């Protein structure tokens, strides 16, 4: 394989081409592509269940991903969407300085959506 074709004389090296392609592919994978992760909630979720979901959201944010919180309403729950907005306010307060609101909570039919991003860059 030619290492430096512009040099005089050109520099060549004998190597395994498959191994070379694999190492080049590994070098490209160093960058982190930001993904959108979703956490689904219900308005009558228990405290411990909410803590588990928030811990998972914190992991996503620390990895540098965006987190979309989705509150699903079914049946008569739809008439109490104010509970969902209150829960989203509590989530924003609990995540504090770790996350910032990219898209504030808004109603879309039978669900309320909110998107948070990490406030700190991943090192």
N, C-alpha and C positions, 0 to 999 in steps of 0.2 A: 504494500500500500504506500502511496506517495504521501509523505508527511509535509514537506515544504517544496512545492513544485516551482516556486519562483527563485529559489536559490541556485547558485552555480557551484558545483553540480547539484542536480535535484536530489533531495534526501528521501530515501525510501526505507521502509521497515517491513519485515515479514511478521505478520500477525494473524490471529484468528478473526475473520471478518464478523462472524456472529457475535463474538465477545465484544468487539469494538462497537457494533450497533447497539448492543444491550447497554454498554456503559454510556453511550451517547443519550440513549433514552432515559436512563437514570438521572443524568445531569439535568435534563429538561424538567423532570418531575419535582424539582426543588420548590417551584412556585406553588402557592396555594390558591386555588380557584375558589372564589367566594360563592357559596351555595345558599339556597334558601331552604331552611329547615322549618318544619311545621310542628307546632304543639297544639293539640286539640283539647279543648276544655268544655265542660258543661257548667251551667250556672249553679247547680247544687253539688258541686264537687267538695269532697271532704278536705280538711286542713292537711292531713298527711299526704293525700293524693296530690294536692296542689304543690306541696313541698317537693315531692318526687319529680313532678313535671318541671318545676322551676329549676331544680338542680340539673336536670337534663338540658334545659335552655341555657343555663350558665356554662355548661360544657361546650355547647354549640358556639356561644359567643366568645369563649376563650380560644376556640379554634379559628375564629375569624369569620364565622358564617353569620348570615342574617337569620333571624328567627321570626316566623310568622305565627302569632297566636290567633287561633280560631275558636270562637265561642259559639257552640251549636245550640239552637233552641228548638224544642219539639213541643207540640201541643200547646197547652196553656202557658208554657214558659215564655212564649213569644210576647205575651202581654207584660212581662216583667223584665224588659231589656235593660232597665236602669240598674238592675243587679249586675248585669254583665259589665256595664260601664264602670261601676264601682269596683268590681274585681280587677278590671284592667288598670284602674288608677292605683290599686294596691300593688299590683304586679310591678308597675313602673317605679313605685316608691321602694319596693323591696330590692329590685335590681340596681337601683341607685346609680352610682357612677360607672358601673360596669357596662351599661347599655344606654343608648340614646334612641329616641323615638324617630324613626324614619317616616312612618305613615301612622298618624294618630288613629285611634279606634273609630271605625265607621261601620254603619249598618249596611249589609248587603243581603237583603231578603231575610232568610231565617238564621243568619249568622252575623257575627260582628268580627271584623278583622283588624289586626294591628301588627305592624312590622317594626322590629327593633334591630339595630345594628350595634356592633361592638364599638364602644367609644375609644378604645385603645387599639393601636395597631399591633398585630402579632409580630413578635421578634423572632 
